[in-house]
Amino acid sequence: MAVMSLSSCVGDLDLKPNDPNTKLEITDKAEGDGFLARLYGNLFRDDVISTSDGGAGTFTRTHFNLNEITADECFISEKWNDPGNQPLNKNTWSSDNEWIYAAFAREFFNAKMAAEFIHQMQNAGGIAILGEDEAKARIAEARAIRGLSYYQMIDLFGRGPWVDENSITGDIPHTYDRKQLFDASSATPSPTSSPQHSRAMAVSAARQATCSWPSCTSTPKCTPALPCGMNAPLPARK
């Protein structure tokens, strides 16, 4: 009888990449600059998210279509048969509409990347590399970008997954309702005197002064892209 000996391999299930060219932490100023630039780039880049058209996954295009086409501010010809366009044009969209999926996916991707950047700045030597003032300034910019993503998610969907700098990649985040998302994304650290932080605070203050999202009836100055009670359904799982 043949006897097979099995031995365990310590570390085989370690999920950190084995590729030496893949880095998990910011180790110098150039990497910090590149990461921050990527956060801004996410507002117009069309990568990462899988759609039928390469440009369909951009932040600006998805939100323009969902806000303008559904409100008859933009007319789409019957001959323009890109997936999802005509249902938006005729207000017959459903949860599997590609534009809804792309908008939701881009919002969450941007929010998650911003949260990871904040984590890197706070816990992975960002202060040691950049200095306390510069690190705080960049954290403030990342918070403003994350806030923009959640502002759009609140507007279109009324709820969504919340991630912050303490969220663990791979875990399923908690779903927050409209008020919870607004409160969480509006929370800010103690202010600093840096110009970048001042700009971020201005974005947050303007958002709070213009819109208050606890309930539909308490937002007289805000006009969501879709009427209260008719927010876009969360996209179908891809």
C-alpha positions, 0 to 999 in steps of 0.5 A, spaced: 500 500 500 502 506 497 503 511 503 502 519 501 505 524 506 502 530 506 506 536 509 503 543 510 506 549 507 506 555 511 505 562 508 501 559 502 495 562 503 498 569 504 494 574 500 500 579 499 503 579 492 509 575 491 511 580 485 517 584 487 514 590 483 508 590 486 508 595 492 503 595 498 505 602 501 508 608 500 515 609 501 517 616 498 514 622 496 514 621 488 509 615 490 505 619 494 504 624 489 502 619 484 497 616 488 494 623 490 494 624 482 490 617 481 485 620 486 484 626 481 485 622 475 479 617 477 474 623 475 476 622 468 479 615 467 475 609 464 480 603 466 478 598 472 471 598 471 468 593 465 463 596 461 461 595 453 464 601 451 471 603 454 469 610 455 462 608 459 466 607 466 468 614 467 465 618 473 463 624 469 460 620 463 456 616 467 453 621 472 452 626 466 447 620 463 444 619 469 442 626 471 441 629 464 438 624 460 433 622 465 431 629 466 430 630 458 435 635 458 439 631 453 436 627 448 438 621 445 437 619 438 433 612 437 439 610 432 444 611 438 444 604 441 449 604 446 447 599 451 443 602 456 442 609 453 434 608 450 432 605 457 434 612 460 432 616 454 425 613 455 425 612 463 424 605 463 431 603 466 432 598 471 437 595 476 441 592 470 442 598 466 449 599 464 450 606 466 447 605 473 452 599 474 458 604 472 456 610 476 455 606 482 462 602 481 466 608 479 463 612 486 465 606 490 472 605 487 473 612 488 471 612 495 475 606 496 482 608 493 481 615 497 480 611 504 486 607 502 490 613 501 488 616 507 490 610 511 497 610 507 498 617 509 496 616 517 499 609 518 504 607 513 509 613 514 506 618 510 507 623 516 515 621 516 515 622 508 512 628 507 512 632 514 505 632 518 503 639 515 503 636 508 500 629 510 494 632 513 493 637 507 493 631 502 489 627 507 484 633 507 484 633 499 483 625 499 477 626 504 474 631 499 474 626 493 471 621 497 466 626 499 464 627 492 463 620 491 459 619 496 455 625 495 453 622 488 452 616 491 447 619 496 444 623 490 443 617 485 442 611 490 440 614 497 444 608 500 451 605 499 457 601 502 461 605 507 469 605 507 474 609 511 481 608 512 480 603 517 476 598 513 479 592 511 480 590 503 476 584 502 471 585 507 464 586 505 462 594 508 456 596 512 451 599 507 449 606 510 442 609 508 442 616 506 443 620 513 449 615 515 453 616 508 452 624 509 454 624 516 460 619 515 462 623 509 462 630 512 465 628 518 472 632 518 478 632 523 481 638 526 482 643 521 489 645 519 492 652 516 494 649 510 491 652 503 489 645 501 485 643 507 482 650 507 479 648 500 477 641 502 473 644 508 470 649 503 468 643 499 465 640 505 462 646 508 458 648 501 456 641 500 453 641 507 450 648 506 447 647 500 444 640 501 441 636 508 440 629 506 436 626 513 430 625 509 427 628 502 422 633 505 428 636 509 432 638 502 428 644 499 434 647 496 436 640 493 433 637 487 436 630 486 437 627 479 431 622 480 425 624 485 425 623 492 422 616 493 424 614 486 432 613 487 435 609 482 435 602 484 442 599 486 445 596 480 445 588 479 451 584 481 456 583 475 
